Amino acid sequence: MHYEVSVETAPSVLIAAVSATVHRSEIARAWKPALDQVWAFMRSHPDIKPGRNLFLYHHPANRNEPMNIDFGVEIAHSFDPAGNVRCAATPSGQVATTLHVGPYDRLGDAHQAIHAWCAANNRKIGQASWEVYGHWNNDPALLQTTIKYLLA
């Protein structure tokens, strides 16, 4: 798939999230238990209107170190923490972004496209990136995920 990478100014987005510190190889195992807690919280708080799933990655100094990740859901207003669920926010600022259309197991291609674009355009990646998941579709070829990397 060809990825169109663009630069935009991203506003901060609030999320209800559960945090985990994991190696990249453990993300596939860690996201569901964390997100299940968030959605259980959302169901018990109908006043907090949920948006799309959003995973916020806080980049470690060394790419091979464990990463702190906020597995969450977009929300419109803050709330008091409950159990493992807390209010978090994406950073605001200039981001390199692209849209991945297709199965989640190919998301790495979109991340690589942004890394390659940054290298080719002499742009440094900042301390966070995030994935915003579109609405579920039973056909993996139609899944849409927006990826954003904060630029330094």
Buried (B, 14 or more C-beta within 10 A) or exposed (E): EEBEBEEEEBEEBBBBBBBBEBEBEBBEEBBEEBBEBBBEBBEEBEEBEBBBBBBBBBBBEEEEEEBBBBBBBBBEEEBEEEEBBBBBBBBEBBBBBBBBBBEBEBBEEBBEBBBEBBEEEEBEBBEBBBBBBBEEEEEEEEBEBBBBBBBE
